[in-house]
Amino acid sequence: MTDKSYDSLLVVSFGGPESRDDVIPFLENVLRGKPVPRERMLEVAEHYYHFGGVSPINSQLRELIAVLEIELRRHQIDLPIYWGNRNWHPFLSDTVRQMVADGRQRALAYVTSAYSSYSGCRQYRENLATACEEAGPGAPQIDKVRMFYNHPGFIEATAARVQEALDRFPEDKRDGVQLLFTAHSIPLGMSETCDYVRQLRETADLVSQRLGNRHWELVYQSRSGPPHQPWLEPDVREAIRQRSDPARLTGIVIAPIGFLSDHLEVLYDLDVEARQLCDELNVPMVRAGTVGTHPRFVAMIRELVEERLNPAVPKLAIGRYGPSHDVCPANCCPPLANRPPMHLK
């Protein structure tokens, strides 16, 4: 059933260190060209050292690719999968060179980001263009699949992870559990030129509906900009402090809907810092899992591929806004003041 105009699938992600020796070179890649003091970089490095210098993102990408290969074969989709990262091995430029060596001419790219923003969409498109330029005239044409924040597969998988977290509370306590959806904060000026917040709120609302219209709040984590620059708020820890009254609260579920796998930021900001705060306030807290390799999420990726292989396949989307565009407008998701944001993952 594969459209012969596509001959491969490229998975594109952020990348992460896999040993202590990788941490500083990795962070230097992330920060290259950005005005971040070295002291801040070393502070973030300590977060990685807390976990032995290993981010789970690469191992989880390997798991996702393994199950996605099975999913594609099961549906007679004959597309070999390649994998390239923005900031660590396997680097995107090296992967595109391998695709040239293998004779690939036109690929679909699945980027591990559900929401529109500079770093979550446009920068990856720029990374793809740069990698193709570096590969030379034989580089394949690479078409990115659309954003999927409101795809039913993403909503169903996310809701399932949140329900698993809620189920860890005694049944008679669940009505008093506060649900906090978290996402990576970005500069306020950047958020005003993209649909990041609108899409996050739509995802949160759709997940809440699937959970029986449970009350929720959208909060943010992992701010990394200078103190004088306004970023999206409230911070997750401030939100926890505001809801620490035990007379009205039986627990908190933190669901990192802005992340598809357990980035280091999820582990440190939520499993370490947010949990320590909840322990200090004597508030029971459960962190919901990311979608990871949930079967419905894996099926969603296959459905995104199918809709590009065959125009007759419907583009699935729920909620108020319909499916996202396949080709981004030239002016969408601009960087803040023409400078890449200072994200550390």
Secondary structure per residue as TSV (DSSP state, phi and psi in degrees):
chain	resnum	aa	ss	phi	psi
A	1	M	-	360.0	-3.5
A	2	T	-	-71.2	131.4
A	3	D	-	-66.1	122.8
A	4	K	T	-67.4	-10.7
A	5	S	T	-73.8	-15.3
A	6	Y	-	-112.3	135.7
A	7	D	-	-125.0	5.6
A	8	S	E	-168.4	163.5
A	9	L	E	-123.2	128.0
A	10	L	E	-110.4	118.8
A	11	V	E	-91.3	124.9
A	12	V	E	-118.7	129.7
A	13	S	E	-143.2	-177.4
A	14	F	-	-80.2	-39.9
A	15	G	-	88.6	161.0
A	16	G	-	-163.9	156.8
A	17	P	-	-70.0	153.3
A	18	E	B	-125.1	13.6
A	19	S	S	-162.6	165.9
A	20	R	H	-59.9	-38.0
A	21	D	H	-66.8	-21.3
A	22	D	H	-79.7	-21.4
A	23	V	H	-61.2	-54.8
A	24	I	H	-64.6	-47.4
A	25	P	H	-58.6	-38.3
A	26	F	H	-62.1	-49.5
A	27	L	H	-64.9	-33.4
A	28	E	H	-64.3	-36.5
A	29	N	H	-64.2	-45.0
A	30	V	H	-60.5	-39.5
A	31	L	H	-96.1	-0.8
A	32	R	T	-56.7	124.2
A	33	G	T	83.6	2.6
A	34	K	S	-110.0	142.0
A	35	P	-	-81.2	64.8
A	36	V	-	-109.8	124.6
A	37	P	-	-59.5	146.1
A	38	R	H	-61.2	-30.9
A	39	E	H	-60.8	-38.2
A	40	R	H	-67.1	-40.1
A	41	M	H	-61.5	-42.7
A	42	L	H	-67.5	-32.7
A	43	E	H	-64.1	-44.0
A	44	V	H	-67.2	-34.7
A	45	A	H	-58.0	-34.8
A	46	E	H	-62.4	-32.2
A	47	H	H	-61.2	-41.7
A	48	Y	H	-69.0	-40.5
A	49	Y	H	-63.2	-28.7
A	50	H	T	-56.9	-27.9
A	51	F	T	-111.9	29.2
A	52	G	T	74.1	14.7
A	53	G	T	80.5	10.7
A	54	V	B	-112.3	120.5
A	55	S	-	-88.8	140.6
A	56	P	S	-77.0	-5.3
A	57	I	H	-63.3	-41.5
A	58	N	H	-67.6	-43.3
A	59	S	H	-64.5	-36.8
A	60	Q	H	-70.4	-32.0
A	61	L	H	-66.0	-38.3
A	62	R	H	-61.7	-42.8
A	63	E	H	-62.9	-42.6
A	64	L	H	-62.9	-45.3
A	65	I	H	-62.3	-38.8
A	66	A	H	-62.1	-45.3
A	67	V	H	-76.3	-28.6
A	68	L	H	-68.9	-37.1
A	69	E	H	-58.9	-42.2
A	70	I	H	-64.8	-43.3
A	71	E	H	-61.2	-42.9
A	72	L	H	-65.8	-44.2
A	73	R	H	-62.1	-38.9
A	74	R	H	-61.0	-28.2
A	75	H	T	-107.2	22.1
A	76	Q	T	55.3	39.3
A	77	I	-	-104.5	111.7
A	78	D	-	-98.1	76.6
A	79	L	-	-127.8	112.9
A	80	P	-	-64.9	145.0
A	81	I	E	-102.5	129.3
A	82	Y	E	-110.3	162.0
A	83	W	E	-142.1	127.8
A	84	G	E	-139.8	142.0
A	85	N	E	-109.1	156.8
A	86	R	S	-73.3	-39.6
A	87	N	S	-124.1	-5.8
A	88	W	S	-155.8	168.0
A	89	H	S	-60.2	139.4
A	90	P	S	-76.3	123.8
A	91	F	B	-68.5	145.5
A	92	L	H	-59.7	-40.8
A	93	S	H	-62.5	-40.1
A	94	D	H	-66.1	-38.6
A	95	T	H	-65.7	-42.4
A	96	V	H	-65.3	-37.0
A	97	R	H	-61.7	-39.0
A	98	Q	H	-65.5	-37.8
A	99	M	H	-62.9	-38.1
A	100	V	H	-63.0	-46.0
A	101	A	H	-61.0	-31.7
A	102	D	T	-85.2	-1.4
A	103	G	T	80.8	19.3
A	104	R	-	-73.5	136.9
A	105	Q	-	-117.1	-28.5
A	106	R	E	-149.9	121.1
A	107	A	E	-124.7	151.7
A	108	L	E	-92.9	141.7
A	109	A	E	-115.3	123.8
A	110	Y	E	-102.1	118.1
A	111	V	E	-101.7	135.3
A	112	T	S	-80.2	62.5
A	113	S	-	-150.8	128.8
A	114	A	-	-93.8	-12.0
A	115	Y	S	-126.1	152.6
A	116	S	-	-83.6	124.8
A	117	S	S	-166.7	174.0
A	118	Y	I	-60.9	-55.6
A	119	S	I	-73.7	-21.8
A	120	G	I	-90.8	-14.0
A	121	C	I	-141.6	-66.6
A	122	R	I	-59.4	-42.5
A	123	Q	H	-63.1	-35.7
A	124	Y	H	-65.6	-37.9
A	125	R	H	-64.4	-38.5
A	126	E	H	-65.1	-40.2
A	127	N	H	-59.9	-42.2
A	128	L	H	-63.4	-43.3
A	129	A	H	-63.5	-41.5
A	130	T	H	-64.7	-43.5
A	131	A	H	-61.4	-38.9
A	132	C	H	-69.1	-38.3
A	133	E	H	-62.3	-41.8
A	134	E	H	-68.3	-28.7
A	135	A	H	-75.8	-19.4
A	136	G	-	95.3	-170.7
A	137	P	T	-64.8	-17.5
A	138	G	T	-87.4	5.9
A	139	A	-	-65.1	143.3
A	140	P	-	-72.3	156.1
A	141	Q	E	-75.2	133.3
A	142	I	E	-124.1	119.0
A	143	D	E	-107.2	125.0
A	144	K	E	-83.3	136.0
A	145	V	-	-72.0	161.1
A	146	R	-	-72.8	167.6
A	147	M	-	-69.3	151.6
A	148	F	-	-132.6	26.3
A	149	Y	T	-59.1	-26.6
A	150	N	T	-116.0	19.0
A	151	H	-	-72.2	135.3
A	152	P	H	-58.1	-30.9
A	153	G	H	-65.4	-40.4
A	154	F	H	-67.5	-42.8
A	155	I	H	-64.4	-44.7
A	156	E	H	-64.6	-43.1
A	157	A	H	-66.6	-41.3
A	158	T	H	-64.5	-45.3
A	159	A	H	-61.6	-37.0
A	160	A	H	-63.8	-41.3
A	161	R	H	-65.2	-40.2
A	162	V	H	-67.1	-40.9
A	163	Q	H	-63.2	-38.3
A	164	E	H	-58.7	-39.4
A	165	A	H	-69.0	-43.5
A	166	L	H	-61.9	-36.2
A	167	D	T	-66.9	-13.3
A	168	R	T	-78.9	-9.7
A	169	F	S	-92.1	148.6
A	170	P	-	-56.2	144.0
A	171	E	G	-56.2	-38.1
A	172	D	G	-76.0	-3.3
A	173	K	G	-105.7	-10.9
A	174	R	G	-67.3	-30.9
A	175	D	G	-63.7	-25.7
A	176	G	G	-95.7	9.3
A	177	V	E	-84.7	127.1
A	178	Q	E	-86.3	135.1
A	179	L	E	-105.0	116.8
A	180	L	E	-111.7	117.7
A	181	F	E	-90.5	129.0
A	182	T	E	-115.6	151.8
A	183	A	E	-148.2	162.5
A	184	H	E	-65.5	127.0
A	185	S	-	-68.1	149.7
A	186	I	-	-134.0	162.3
A	187	P	B	-56.1	141.1
A	188	L	H	-58.5	-40.9
A	189	G	H	-61.4	-33.9
A	190	M	H	-72.3	-38.9
A	191	S	H	-64.7	-25.4
A	192	E	T	-77.6	-9.4
A	193	T	T	-114.2	16.5
A	194	C	S	-149.0	177.1
A	195	D	S	-99.3	19.3
A	196	Y	H	-54.8	-53.8
A	197	V	H	-67.9	-43.0
A	198	R	H	-59.1	-42.9
A	199	Q	H	-68.4	-40.9
A	200	L	H	-59.8	-44.6
A	201	R	H	-66.5	-34.8
A	202	E	H	-66.7	-44.1
A	203	T	H	-58.3	-48.2
A	204	A	H	-59.0	-42.8
A	205	D	H	-66.6	-41.5
A	206	L	H	-67.0	-39.1
A	207	V	H	-65.0	-42.3
A	208	S	H	-60.2	-42.5
A	209	Q	H	-59.6	-41.3
A	210	R	H	-68.4	-23.0
A	211	L	T	-94.4	13.5
A	212	G	T	89.1	31.1
A	213	N	S	59.6	43.1
A	214	R	-	-67.7	140.6
A	215	H	-	-65.4	141.4
A	216	W	E	-145.5	165.3
A	217	E	E	-139.1	139.7
A	218	L	E	-92.1	123.3
A	219	V	E	-129.1	174.3
A	220	Y	E	-129.6	162.2
A	221	Q	E	-145.2	170.2
A	222	S	-	66.6	28.8
A	223	R	-	-56.4	137.9
A	224	S	-	-137.0	9.3
A	225	G	S	-88.4	174.6
A	226	P	-	-64.2	150.2
A	227	P	T	-57.5	-32.3
A	228	H	T	-78.2	-11.3
A	229	Q	S	-93.2	123.1
A	230	P	-	-71.1	133.5
A	231	W	B	-121.5	167.0
A	232	L	-	-60.1	137.3
A	233	E	-	-135.3	167.4
A	234	P	-	-83.8	153.6
A	235	D	B	-69.4	146.9
A	236	V	H	-57.9	-37.9
A	237	R	H	-70.6	-35.7
A	238	E	H	-65.9	-38.9
A	239	A	H	-62.7	-38.1
A	240	I	H	-64.6	-43.6
A	241	R	H	-60.8	-38.1
A	242	Q	H	-71.2	-15.7
A	243	R	T	-118.0	29.7
A	244	S	-	-93.2	9.5
A	245	D	-	-73.8	109.5
A	246	P	T	-65.5	-17.9
A	247	A	T	-70.1	-23.5
A	248	R	T	-117.0	-2.0
A	249	L	-	-132.4	125.6
A	250	T	S	-102.6	-7.1
A	251	G	E	166.5	172.7
A	252	I	E	-132.2	134.1
A	253	V	E	-109.1	123.6
A	254	I	E	-104.5	119.5
A	255	A	E	-115.5	109.5
A	256	P	-	-79.4	73.1
A	257	I	T	-70.0	-14.3
A	258	G	T	-80.1	-3.0
A	259	F	-	-125.3	141.7
A	260	L	S	-96.7	-21.1
A	261	S	S	-141.2	173.8
A	262	D	-	-80.6	79.2
A	263	H	-	-60.4	163.7
A	264	L	H	-58.8	-33.0
A	265	E	H	-64.0	-36.6
A	266	V	I	-64.1	-44.9
A	267	L	I	-66.0	-45.6
A	268	Y	I	-81.3	-49.8
A	269	D	I	-68.4	-33.1
A	270	L	I	-103.2	-53.2
A	271	D	I	-72.7	-21.8
A	272	V	I	-105.1	-67.7
A	273	E	I	-68.8	-49.0
A	274	A	I	-65.8	-38.7
A	275	R	H	-66.2	-41.2
A	276	Q	H	-59.0	-42.0
A	277	L	H	-64.5	-43.9
A	278	C	H	-62.2	-38.9
A	279	D	H	-63.4	-41.7
A	280	E	H	-63.1	-36.6
A	281	L	H	-87.6	-0.9
A	282	N	T	59.0	42.1
A	283	V	-	-111.1	118.2
A	284	P	-	-60.5	134.4
A	285	M	E	-138.1	136.8
A	286	V	E	-127.7	131.6
A	287	R	E	-95.4	122.8
A	288	A	-	-69.6	148.5
A	289	G	-	-72.6	155.8
A	290	T	-	-76.8	165.9
A	291	V	-	-63.8	-34.8
A	292	G	T	52.5	-117.2
A	293	T	T	-111.5	29.0
A	294	H	-	-54.2	134.1
A	295	P	H	-54.9	-37.9
A	296	R	H	-69.5	-31.6
A	297	F	H	-71.4	-41.6
A	298	V	H	-62.3	-41.8
A	299	A	H	-62.4	-34.9
A	300	M	H	-60.9	-43.3
A	301	I	H	-61.0	-43.6
A	302	R	H	-61.0	-39.6
A	303	E	H	-66.1	-36.6
A	304	L	H	-64.7	-36.0
A	305	V	H	-68.8	-45.7
A	306	E	H	-59.4	-39.4
A	307	E	H	-67.8	-23.4
A	308	R	H	-87.2	-25.6
A	309	L	H	-75.8	-30.8
A	310	N	-	-138.1	109.9
A	311	P	T	-60.2	-18.6
A	312	A	T	-77.9	-14.9
A	313	V	S	-76.2	126.8
A	314	P	-	-67.2	147.6
A	315	K	-	-88.5	112.2
A	316	L	-	-81.8	133.0
A	317	A	-	-161.8	146.8
A	318	I	-	-126.3	168.2
A	319	G	S	93.1	-154.3
A	320	R	S	-91.4	-16.9
A	321	Y	S	-113.2	-10.1
A	322	G	-	75.0	179.3
A	323	P	-	-69.3	146.0
A	324	S	-	-70.2	162.4
A	325	H	-	-70.1	151.9
A	326	D	S	-78.5	-37.0
A	327	V	S	-115.7	121.9
A	328	C	-	-72.1	140.4
A	329	P	-	-59.9	152.8
A	330	A	T	-60.7	-29.9
A	331	N	T	-102.8	13.2
A	332	C	S	-81.4	149.0
A	333	C	S	51.4	55.7
A	334	P	-	-70.3	154.8
A	335	P	-	-70.6	157.9
A	336	L	B	-70.6	120.8
A	337	A	T	50.5	36.5
A	338	N	T	59.1	28.9
A	339	R	B	-132.4	132.7
A	340	P	-	-57.2	145.4
A	341	P	-	-71.1	163.0
A	342	M	-	-97.1	71.4
A	343	H	-	-91.9	135.7
A	344	L	-	-122.7	123.0
A	345	K	-	-126.5	360.0
